[in-house]
Amino acid sequence: MNTAALDLDPRAIRAWISNRMIFVELTDGRQIGFPAARFRLLAQATDAELAQVELCLNGAALRWEDLDEDITVRGVVEGRFQLPLPLAVAA
């Protein structure tokens, strides 16, 4: 992979949790969010565990150390989730 391709990868500068939604702010100013229920481990996590999100790999990934869960920012931006959108959220 060349360095130009690396520069195009979305990066987060901030991550936070609100009402079991995970939000990230990207370097280009966009803010995106998704329900914790879209990932198996996050769906089962407590609110306190969810709140322990950290940015890693220079903002290329989200990390929950206690849950041993890593999610790439690129995957989130591209809409790649483990589980379908819960019906309660989709309605």
C-alpha positions as semicolon CSV with decimal commas, in nm:
position;residue;x (nm);y (nm);z (nm)
1;M;0,000;0,000;0,000
2;N;0,141;0,341;-0,087
3;T;0,138;0,640;0,148
4;A;-0,122;0,824;-0,063
5;A;-0,371;0,544;0,011
6;L;-0,297;0,570;0,383
7;D;-0,381;0,941;0,378
8;L;-0,730;0,858;0,247
9;D;-0,817;0,629;0,538
10;P;-1,070;0,794;0,767
11;R;-0,931;0,884;1,110
12;A;-1,110;0,974;1,430
13;I;-1,007;1,258;1,656
14;R;-1,268;1,189;1,924
15;A;-1,502;0,909;2,033
16;W;-1,783;0,912;2,287
17;I;-2,089;0,714;2,397
18;S;-2,443;0,843;2,452
19;N;-2,748;0,622;2,513
20;R;-2,568;0,309;2,387
21;M;-2,470;0,487;2,065
22;I;-2,103;0,514;1,972
23;F;-2,006;0,839;1,805
24;V;-1,683;0,938;1,635
25;E;-1,566;1,271;1,503
26;L;-1,345;1,239;1,197
27;T;-1,053;1,456;1,095
28;D;-1,264;1,598;0,810
29;G;-1,525;1,724;1,059
30;R;-1,790;1,458;1,005
31;Q;-1,953;1,302;1,309
32;I;-2,099;0,956;1,268
33;G;-2,267;0,722;1,510
34;F;-2,391;0,367;1,533
35;P;-2,573;0,159;1,795
36;A;-2,359;-0,062;2,018
37;A;-2,600;-0,341;1,922
38;R;-2,433;-0,362;1,578
39;F;-2,138;-0,553;1,731
40;R;-2,170;-0,870;1,941
41;L;-1,936;-0,776;2,225
42;L;-2,057;-0,418;2,245
43;A;-2,420;-0,528;2,250
44;Q;-2,351;-0,731;2,566
45;A;-2,134;-0,465;2,733
46;T;-2,249;-0,257;3,026
47;D;-2,279;0,120;2,987
48;A;-1,965;0,158;3,200
49;E;-1,773;-0,081;2,973
50;L;-1,889;0,102;2,660
51;A;-1,773;0,433;2,804
52;Q;-1,415;0,302;2,813
53;V;-1,365;0,352;2,437
54;E;-1,021;0,472;2,329
55;L;-0,876;0,577;1,997
56;C;-0,579;0,375;1,877
57;L;-0,357;0,348;1,568
58;N;-0,356;0,727;1,528
59;G;-0,734;0,737;1,516
60;A;-0,775;0,451;1,269
61;A;-0,948;0,225;1,523
62;L;-1,165;0,223;1,833
63;R;-1,050;0,006;2,124
64;W;-1,225;-0,131;2,432
65;E;-0,941;-0,284;2,634
66;D;-1,156;-0,459;2,899
67;L;-1,377;-0,612;2,628
68;D;-1,081;-0,696;2,400
69;E;-1,271;-0,534;2,111
70;D;-1,126;-0,335;1,823
71;I;-1,327;-0,172;1,543
72;T;-1,175;0,011;1,249
73;V;-1,297;0,360;1,175
74;R;-1,288;0,275;0,806
75;G;-1,526;-0,019;0,864
76;V;-1,768;0,206;1,051
77;V;-1,756;0,474;0,780
78;E;-1,817;0,206;0,515
79;G;-2,108;0,061;0,714
80;R;-1,949;-0,278;0,783
81;F;-2,112;-0,410;1,100
82;Q;-2,135;-0,761;1,250
83;L;-2,508;-0,750;1,319
84;P;-2,812;-0,603;1,141
85;L;-2,975;-0,288;1,266
86;P;-3,207;-0,375;1,556
87;L;-3,575;-0,334;1,469
88;A;-3,634;-0,091;1,756
89;V;-3,370;0,143;1,612
90;A;-3,483;0,101;1,252
91;A;-3,848;0,189;1,324
